[in-house]
Every structure is written in structure tokens, then in C-alpha cells.
Amino acid sequence: MLQTLRKAGGSLVMTVPKAFVEQNGLTEGSKVNLQLMGLKMTVEVPRKPRYKIADLMAEMPARLPKIKDWDEMPAAGLERE
């Protein structure tokens, strides 16, 4: 896809194609990674971190107060995955 660079202040800018924006759920203010390799520049959308409850619980301090019957409560949300 051929793009034309435009001047904006002291910089050159180009537009991001609508299909790329929609495909990756981007909005104004979204952050992307640019990688420069000689004459090539790639744009990558960083992945959102996915957390597992077991990993988060392993990072918890050991001396937190215990809630009675906590271990017997049924799963109520996405922690079941």
C-alpha cells in the first residue's frame, strides 16, 4: 500500500489504514510498537496481558487475612478458565 507522507509541525506523518485500525481495535491514543530494520518499518499492536488466577495468587503476600470458607466458595467469574 503506497502512502504519502505529510508535514505536521517538524515531523512527517502518514495515516493508518481503516482496516488495520478496525482489525486491531485501535482508537485515538492507542499505543503501537514500531520496529525499524533498514529500509523497512513494521507496526505491531502489543498484546494485552492475560492473567491466570493461580499466577496472581502465587504473588500475594502470605500474611493476608483469611476469609472464612473462601476455599469452598463456588467460582463466580472468568477464574474458572
Phi and psi restraints in degrees (range 20) as a CNS / XPLOR table:
assign (resid 1 and name C) (resid 2 and name N)
       (resid 2 and name CA) (resid 2 and name C) 1.0 -85.6 20.0 2
assign (resid 2 and name N) (resid 2 and name CA)
       (resid 2 and name C) (resid 3 and name N) 1.0 128.7 20.0 2
assign (resid 2 and name C) (resid 3 and name N)
       (resid 3 and name CA) (resid 3 and name C) 1.0 -118.6 20.0 2
assign (resid 3 and name N) (resid 3 and name CA)
       (resid 3 and name C) (resid 4 and name N) 1.0 148.5 20.0 2
assign (resid 3 and name C) (resid 4 and name N)
       (resid 4 and name CA) (resid 4 and name C) 1.0 -105.6 20.0 2
assign (resid 4 and name N) (resid 4 and name CA)
       (resid 4 and name C) (resid 5 and name N) 1.0 127.3 20.0 2
assign (resid 4 and name C) (resid 5 and name N)
       (resid 5 and name CA) (resid 5 and name C) 1.0 -80.0 20.0 2
assign (resid 5 and name N) (resid 5 and name CA)
       (resid 5 and name C) (resid 6 and name N) 1.0 141.3 20.0 2
assign (resid 5 and name C) (resid 6 and name N)
       (resid 6 and name CA) (resid 6 and name C) 1.0 -123.3 20.0 2
assign (resid 6 and name N) (resid 6 and name CA)
       (resid 6 and name C) (resid 7 and name N) 1.0 154.7 20.0 2
assign (resid 6 and name C) (resid 7 and name N)
       (resid 7 and name CA) (resid 7 and name C) 1.0 -87.4 20.0 2
assign (resid 7 and name N) (resid 7 and name CA)
       (resid 7 and name C) (resid 8 and name N) 1.0 134.9 20.0 2
assign (resid 7 and name C) (resid 8 and name N)
       (resid 8 and name CA) (resid 8 and name C) 1.0 -140.0 20.0 2
assign (resid 8 and name N) (resid 8 and name CA)
       (resid 8 and name C) (resid 9 and name N) 1.0 102.6 20.0 2
assign (resid 8 and name C) (resid 9 and name N)
       (resid 9 and name CA) (resid 9 and name C) 1.0 67.1 20.0 2
assign (resid 9 and name N) (resid 9 and name CA)
       (resid 9 and name C) (resid 10 and name N) 1.0 -127.4 20.0 2
assign (resid 9 and name C) (resid 10 and name N)
       (resid 10 and name CA) (resid 10 and name C) 1.0 -97.0 20.0 2
assign (resid 10 and name N) (resid 10 and name CA)
       (resid 10 and name C) (resid 11 and name N) 1.0 11.4 20.0 2
assign (resid 10 and name C) (resid 11 and name N)
       (resid 11 and name CA) (resid 11 and name C) 1.0 -117.8 20.0 2
assign (resid 11 and name N) (resid 11 and name CA)
       (resid 11 and name C) (resid 12 and name N) 1.0 165.7 20.0 2
assign (resid 11 and name C) (resid 12 and name N)
       (resid 12 and name CA) (resid 12 and name C) 1.0 -106.2 20.0 2
assign (resid 12 and name N) (resid 12 and name CA)
       (resid 12 and name C) (resid 13 and name N) 1.0 138.4 20.0 2
assign (resid 12 and name C) (resid 13 and name N)
       (resid 13 and name CA) (resid 13 and name C) 1.0 -127.9 20.0 2
assign (resid 13 and name N) (resid 13 and name CA)
       (resid 13 and name C) (resid 14 and name N) 1.0 157.6 20.0 2
assign (resid 13 and name C) (resid 14 and name N)
       (resid 14 and name CA) (resid 14 and name C) 1.0 -140.6 20.0 2
assign (resid 14 and name N) (resid 14 and name CA)
       (resid 14 and name C) (resid 15 and name N) 1.0 159.8 20.0 2
assign (resid 14 and name C) (resid 15 and name N)
       (resid 15 and name CA) (resid 15 and name C) 1.0 -87.4 20.0 2
assign (resid 15 and name N) (resid 15 and name CA)
       (resid 15 and name C) (resid 16 and name N) 1.0 156.9 20.0 2
assign (resid 15 and name C) (resid 16 and name N)
       (resid 16 and name CA) (resid 16 and name C) 1.0 -100.5 20.0 2
assign (resid 16 and name N) (resid 16 and name CA)
       (resid 16 and name C) (resid 17 and name N) 1.0 127.0 20.0 2
assign (resid 16 and name C) (resid 17 and name N)
       (resid 17 and name CA) (resid 17 and name C) 1.0 -57.8 20.0 2
assign (resid 17 and name N) (resid 17 and name CA)
       (resid 17 and name C) (resid 18 and name N) 1.0 140.5 20.0 2
assign (resid 17 and name C) (resid 18 and name N)
       (resid 18 and name CA) (resid 18 and name C) 1.0 -56.1 20.0 2
assign (resid 18 and name N) (resid 18 and name CA)
       (resid 18 and name C) (resid 19 and name N) 1.0 -39.1 20.0 2
assign (resid 18 and name C) (resid 19 and name N)
       (resid 19 and name CA) (resid 19 and name C) 1.0 -61.8 20.0 2
assign (resid 19 and name N) (resid 19 and name CA)
       (resid 19 and name C) (resid 20 and name N) 1.0 -39.6 20.0 2
assign (resid 19 and name C) (resid 20 and name N)
       (resid 20 and name CA) (resid 20 and name C) 1.0 -67.4 20.0 2
assign (resid 20 and name N) (resid 20 and name CA)
       (resid 20 and name C) (resid 21 and name N) 1.0 -41.4 20.0 2
assign (resid 20 and name C) (resid 21 and name N)
       (resid 21 and name CA) (resid 21 and name C) 1.0 -60.9 20.0 2
assign (resid 21 and name N) (resid 21 and name CA)
       (resid 21 and name C) (resid 22 and name N) 1.0 -49.1 20.0 2
assign (resid 21 and name C) (resid 22 and name N)
       (resid 22 and name CA) (resid 22 and name C) 1.0 -67.2 20.0 2
assign (resid 22 and name N) (resid 22 and name CA)
       (resid 22 and name C) (resid 23 and name N) 1.0 -43.2 20.0 2
assign (resid 22 and name C) (resid 23 and name N)
       (resid 23 and name CA) (resid 23 and name C) 1.0 -60.6 20.0 2
assign (resid 23 and name N) (resid 23 and name CA)
       (resid 23 and name C) (resid 24 and name N) 1.0 -32.7 20.0 2
assign (resid 23 and name C) (resid 24 and name N)
       (resid 24 and name CA) (resid 24 and name C) 1.0 -108.1 20.0 2
assign (resid 24 and name N) (resid 24 and name CA)
       (resid 24 and name C) (resid 25 and name N) 1.0 8.4 20.0 2
assign (resid 24 and name C) (resid 25 and name N)
       (resid 25 and name CA) (resid 25 and name C) 1.0 60.9 20.0 2
assign (resid 25 and name N) (resid 25 and name CA)
       (resid 25 and name C) (resid 26 and name N) 1.0 38.3 20.0 2
assign (resid 25 and name C) (resid 26 and name N)
       (resid 26 and name CA) (resid 26 and name C) 1.0 -85.8 20.0 2
assign (resid 26 and name N) (resid 26 and name CA)
       (resid 26 and name C) (resid 27 and name N) 1.0 150.1 20.0 2
assign (resid 26 and name C) (resid 27 and name N)
       (resid 27 and name CA) (resid 27 and name C) 1.0 -138.1 20.0 2
assign (resid 27 and name N) (resid 27 and name CA)
       (resid 27 and name C) (resid 28 and name N) 1.0 172.6 20.0 2
assign (resid 27 and name C) (resid 28 and name N)
       (resid 28 and name CA) (resid 28 and name C) 1.0 -58.0 20.0 2
assign (resid 28 and name N) (resid 28 and name CA)
       (resid 28 and name C) (resid 29 and name N) 1.0 130.4 20.0 2
assign (resid 28 and name C) (resid 29 and name N)
       (resid 29 and name CA) (resid 29 and name C) 1.0 95.9 20.0 2
assign (resid 29 and name N) (resid 29 and name CA)
       (resid 29 and name C) (resid 30 and name N) 1.0 -9.8 20.0 2
assign (resid 29 and name C) (resid 30 and name N)
       (resid 30 and name CA) (resid 30 and name C) 1.0 -61.4 20.0 2
assign (resid 30 and name N) (resid 30 and name CA)
       (resid 30 and name C) (resid 31 and name N) 1.0 147.2 20.0 2
assign (resid 30 and name C) (resid 31 and name N)
       (resid 31 and name CA) (resid 31 and name C) 1.0 -102.0 20.0 2
assign (resid 31 and name N) (resid 31 and name CA)
       (resid 31 and name C) (resid 32 and name N) 1.0 139.8 20.0 2
assign (resid 31 and name C) (resid 32 and name N)
       (resid 32 and name CA) (resid 32 and name C) 1.0 -132.1 20.0 2
assign (resid 32 and name N) (resid 32 and name CA)
       (resid 32 and name C) (resid 33 and name N) 1.0 157.3 20.0 2
assign (resid 32 and name C) (resid 33 and name N)
       (resid 33 and name CA) (resid 33 and name C) 1.0 -97.7 20.0 2
assign (resid 33 and name N) (resid 33 and name CA)
       (resid 33 and name C) (resid 34 and name N) 1.0 131.1 20.0 2
assign (resid 33 and name C) (resid 34 and name N)
       (resid 34 and name CA) (resid 34 and name C) 1.0 -106.3 20.0 2
assign (resid 34 and name N) (resid 34 and name CA)
       (resid 34 and name C) (resid 35 and name N) 1.0 133.6 20.0 2
assign (resid 34 and name C) (resid 35 and name N)
       (resid 35 and name CA) (resid 35 and name C) 1.0 -122.4 20.0 2
assign (resid 35 and name N) (resid 35 and name CA)
       (resid 35 and name C) (resid 36 and name N) 1.0 125.5 20.0 2
assign (resid 35 and name C) (resid 36 and name N)
       (resid 36 and name CA) (resid 36 and name C) 1.0 -104.7 20.0 2
assign (resid 36 and name N) (resid 36 and name CA)
       (resid 36 and name C) (resid 37 and name N) 1.0 127.8 20.0 2
assign (resid 36 and name C) (resid 37 and name N)
       (resid 37 and name CA) (resid 37 and name C) 1.0 -138.0 20.0 2
assign (resid 37 and name N) (resid 37 and name CA)
       (resid 37 and name C) (resid 38 and name N) 1.0 90.1 20.0 2
assign (resid 37 and name C) (resid 38 and name N)
       (resid 38 and name CA) (resid 38 and name C) 1.0 62.9 20.0 2
assign (resid 38 and name N) (resid 38 and name CA)
       (resid 38 and name C) (resid 39 and name N) 1.0 -118.5 20.0 2
assign (resid 38 and name C) (resid 39 and name N)
       (resid 39 and name CA) (resid 39 and name C) 1.0 -86.6 20.0 2
assign (resid 39 and name N) (resid 39 and name CA)
       (resid 39 and name C) (resid 40 and name N) 1.0 3.4 20.0 2
assign (resid 39 and name C) (resid 40 and name N)
       (resid 40 and name CA) (resid 40 and name C) 1.0 -114.0 20.0 2
assign (resid 40 and name N) (resid 40 and name CA)
       (resid 40 and name C) (resid 41 and name N) 1.0 140.2 20.0 2
assign (resid 40 and name C) (resid 41 and name N)
       (resid 41 and name CA) (resid 41 and name C) 1.0 -130.4 20.0 2
assign (resid 41 and name N) (resid 41 and name CA)
       (resid 41 and name C) (resid 42 and name N) 1.0 128.9 20.0 2
assign (resid 41 and name C) (resid 42 and name N)
       (resid 42 and name CA) (resid 42 and name C) 1.0 -114.2 20.0 2
assign (resid 42 and name N) (resid 42 and name CA)
       (resid 42 and name C) (resid 43 and name N) 1.0 149.9 20.0 2
assign (resid 42 and name C) (resid 43 and name N)
       (resid 43 and name CA) (resid 43 and name C) 1.0 -115.1 20.0 2
assign (resid 43 and name N) (resid 43 and name CA)
       (resid 43 and name C) (resid 44 and name N) 1.0 127.7 20.0 2
assign (resid 43 and name C) (resid 44 and name N)
       (resid 44 and name CA) (resid 44 and name C) 1.0 -129.7 20.0 2
assign (resid 44 and name N) (resid 44 and name CA)
       (resid 44 and name C) (resid 45 and name N) 1.0 135.6 20.0 2
assign (resid 44 and name C) (resid 45 and name N)
       (resid 45 and name CA) (resid 45 and name C) 1.0 -88.3 20.0 2
assign (resid 45 and name N) (resid 45 and name CA)
       (resid 45 and name C) (resid 46 and name N) 1.0 121.2 20.0 2
assign (resid 45 and name C) (resid 46 and name N)
       (resid 46 and name CA) (resid 46 and name C) 1.0 -65.7 20.0 2
assign (resid 46 and name N) (resid 46 and name CA)
       (resid 46 and name C) (resid 47 and name N) 1.0 142.8 20.0 2
assign (resid 46 and name C) (resid 47 and name N)
       (resid 47 and name CA) (resid 47 and name C) 1.0 -76.4 20.0 2
assign (resid 47 and name N) (resid 47 and name CA)
       (resid 47 and name C) (resid 48 and name N) 1.0 143.5 20.0 2
assign (resid 47 and name C) (resid 48 and name N)
       (resid 48 and name CA) (resid 48 and name C) 1.0 -75.5 20.0 2
assign (resid 48 and name N) (resid 48 and name CA)
       (resid 48 and name C) (resid 49 and name N) 1.0 138.3 20.0 2
assign (resid 48 and name C) (resid 49 and name N)
       (resid 49 and name CA) (resid 49 and name C) 1.0 -66.0 20.0 2
assign (resid 49 and name N) (resid 49 and name CA)
       (resid 49 and name C) (resid 50 and name N) 1.0 142.0 20.0 2
assign (resid 49 and name C) (resid 50 and name N)
       (resid 50 and name CA) (resid 50 and name C) 1.0 -111.3 20.0 2
assign (resid 50 and name N) (resid 50 and name CA)
       (resid 50 and name C) (resid 51 and name N) 1.0 126.4 20.0 2
assign (resid 50 and name C) (resid 51 and name N)
       (resid 51 and name CA) (resid 51 and name C) 1.0 -108.3 20.0 2
assign (resid 51 and name N) (resid 51 and name CA)
       (resid 51 and name C) (resid 52 and name N) 1.0 145.5 20.0 2
assign (resid 51 and name C) (resid 52 and name N)
       (resid 52 and name CA) (resid 52 and name C) 1.0 -108.3 20.0 2
assign (resid 52 and name N) (resid 52 and name CA)
       (resid 52 and name C) (resid 53 and name N) 1.0 140.3 20.0 2
assign (resid 52 and name C) (resid 53 and name N)
       (resid 53 and name CA) (resid 53 and name C) 1.0 -57.9 20.0 2
assign (resid 53 and name N) (resid 53 and name CA)
       (resid 53 and name C) (resid 54 and name N) 1.0 -36.9 20.0 2
assign (resid 53 and name C) (resid 54 and name N)
       (resid 54 and name CA) (resid 54 and name C) 1.0 -63.3 20.0 2
assign (resid 54 and name N) (resid 54 and name CA)
       (resid 54 and name C) (resid 55 and name N) 1.0 -40.1 20.0 2
assign (resid 54 and name C) (resid 55 and name N)
       (resid 55 and name CA) (resid 55 and name C) 1.0 -67.5 20.0 2
assign (resid 55 and name N) (resid 55 and name CA)
       (resid 55 and name C) (resid 56 and name N) 1.0 -41.2 20.0 2
assign (resid 55 and name C) (resid 56 and name N)
       (resid 56 and name CA) (resid 56 and name C) 1.0 -65.6 20.0 2
assign (resid 56 and name N) (resid 56 and name CA)
       (resid 56 and name C) (resid 57 and name N) 1.0 -41.9 20.0 2
assign (resid 56 and name C) (resid 57 and name N)
       (resid 57 and name CA) (resid 57 and name C) 1.0 -65.5 20.0 2
assign (resid 57 and name N) (resid 57 and name CA)
       (resid 57 and name C) (resid 58 and name N) 1.0 -34.3 20.0 2
assign (resid 57 and name C) (resid 58 and name N)
       (resid 58 and name CA) (resid 58 and name C) 1.0 -65.3 20.0 2
assign (resid 58 and name N) (resid 58 and name CA)
       (resid 58 and name C) (resid 59 and name N) 1.0 -24.5 20.0 2
assign (resid 58 and name C) (resid 59 and name N)
       (resid 59 and name CA) (resid 59 and name C) 1.0 -87.1 20.0 2
assign (resid 59 and name N) (resid 59 and name CA)
       (resid 59 and name C) (resid 60 and name N) 1.0 -6.8 20.0 2
assign (resid 59 and name C) (resid 60 and name N)
       (resid 60 and name CA) (resid 60 and name C) 1.0 -73.1 20.0 2
assign (resid 60 and name N) (resid 60 and name CA)
       (resid 60 and name C) (resid 61 and name N) 1.0 143.3 20.0 2
assign (resid 60 and name C) (resid 61 and name N)
       (resid 61 and name CA) (resid 61 and name C) 1.0 -62.2 20.0 2
assign (resid 61 and name N) (resid 61 and name CA)
       (resid 61 and name C) (resid 62 and name N) 1.0 146.6 20.0 2
assign (resid 61 and name C) (resid 62 and name N)
       (resid 62 and name CA) (resid 62 and name C) 1.0 -72.3 20.0 2
assign (resid 62 and name N) (resid 62 and name CA)
       (resid 62 and name C) (resid 63 and name N) 1.0 -21.7 20.0 2
assign (resid 62 and name C) (resid 63 and name N)
       (resid 63 and name CA) (resid 63 and name C) 1.0 -99.5 20.0 2
assign (resid 63 and name N) (resid 63 and name CA)
       (resid 63 and name C) (resid 64 and name N) 1.0 30.3 20.0 2
assign (resid 63 and name C) (resid 64 and name N)
       (resid 64 and name CA) (resid 64 and name C) 1.0 -77.0 20.0 2
assign (resid 64 and name N) (resid 64 and name CA)
       (resid 64 and name C) (resid 65 and name N) 1.0 149.9 20.0 2
assign (resid 64 and name C) (resid 65 and name N)
       (resid 65 and name CA) (resid 65 and name C) 1.0 -65.0 20.0 2
assign (resid 65 and name N) (resid 65 and name CA)
       (resid 65 and name C) (resid 66 and name N) 1.0 142.6 20.0 2
assign (resid 65 and name C) (resid 66 and name N)
       (resid 66 and name CA) (resid 66 and name C) 1.0 -88.0 20.0 2
assign (resid 66 and name N) (resid 66 and name CA)
       (resid 66 and name C) (resid 67 and name N) 1.0 144.5 20.0 2
assign (resid 66 and name C) (resid 67 and name N)
       (resid 67 and name CA) (resid 67 and name C) 1.0 -102.1 20.0 2
assign (resid 67 and name N) (resid 67 and name CA)
       (resid 67 and name C) (resid 68 and name N) 1.0 129.4 20.0 2
assign (resid 67 and name C) (resid 68 and name N)
       (resid 68 and name CA) (resid 68 and name C) 1.0 -58.7 20.0 2
assign (resid 68 and name N) (resid 68 and name CA)
       (resid 68 and name C) (resid 69 and name N) 1.0 132.5 20.0 2
assign (resid 68 and name C) (resid 69 and name N)
       (resid 69 and name CA) (resid 69 and name C) 1.0 65.4 20.0 2
assign (resid 69 and name N) (resid 69 and name CA)
       (resid 69 and name C) (resid 70 and name N) 1.0 16.8 20.0 2
assign (resid 69 and name C) (resid 70 and name N)
       (resid 70 and name CA) (resid 70 and name C) 1.0 -55.6 20.0 2
assign (resid 70 and name N) (resid 70 and name CA)
       (resid 70 and name C) (resid 71 and name N) 1.0 -46.2 20.0 2
assign (resid 70 and name C) (resid 71 and name N)
       (resid 71 and name CA) (resid 71 and name C) 1.0 -66.8 20.0 2
assign (resid 71 and name N) (resid 71 and name CA)
       (resid 71 and name C) (resid 72 and name N) 1.0 -19.1 20.0 2
assign (resid 71 and name C) (resid 72 and name N)
       (resid 72 and name CA) (resid 72 and name C) 1.0 -94.8 20.0 2
assign (resid 72 and name N) (resid 72 and name CA)
       (resid 72 and name C) (resid 73 and name N) 1.0 -6.3 20.0 2
assign (resid 72 and name C) (resid 73 and name N)
       (resid 73 and name CA) (resid 73 and name C) 1.0 -68.3 20.0 2
assign (resid 73 and name N) (resid 73 and name CA)
       (resid 73 and name C) (resid 74 and name N) 1.0 141.3 20.0 2
assign (resid 73 and name C) (resid 74 and name N)
       (resid 74 and name CA) (resid 74 and name C) 1.0 -72.3 20.0 2
assign (resid 74 and name N) (resid 74 and name CA)
       (resid 74 and name C) (resid 75 and name N) 1.0 152.4 20.0 2
assign (resid 74 and name C) (resid 75 and name N)
       (resid 75 and name CA) (resid 75 and name C) 1.0 -62.2 20.0 2
assign (resid 75 and name N) (resid 75 and name CA)
       (resid 75 and name C) (resid 76 and name N) 1.0 140.7 20.0 2
assign (resid 75 and name C) (resid 76 and name N)
       (resid 76 and name CA) (resid 76 and name C) 1.0 -124.0 20.0 2
assign (resid 76 and name N) (resid 76 and name CA)
       (resid 76 and name C) (resid 77 and name N) 1.0 -4.2 20.0 2
assign (resid 76 and name C) (resid 77 and name N)
       (resid 77 and name CA) (resid 77 and name C) 1.0 -152.8 20.0 2
assign (resid 77 and name N) (resid 77 and name CA)
       (resid 77 and name C) (resid 78 and name N) 1.0 -146.5 20.0 2
assign (resid 77 and name C) (resid 78 and name N)
       (resid 78 and name CA) (resid 78 and name C) 1.0 -74.3 20.0 2
assign (resid 78 and name N) (resid 78 and name CA)
       (resid 78 and name C) (resid 79 and name N) 1.0 -2.9 20.0 2
assign (resid 78 and name C) (resid 79 and name N)
       (resid 79 and name CA) (resid 79 and name C) 1.0 -67.4 20.0 2
assign (resid 79 and name N) (resid 79 and name CA)
       (resid 79 and name C) (resid 80 and name N) 1.0 -11.5 20.0 2
assign (resid 79 and name C) (resid 80 and name N)
       (resid 80 and name CA) (resid 80 and name C) 1.0 -70.7 20.0 2
assign (resid 80 and name N) (resid 80 and name CA)
       (resid 80 and name C) (resid 81 and name N) 1.0 -17.9 20.0 2
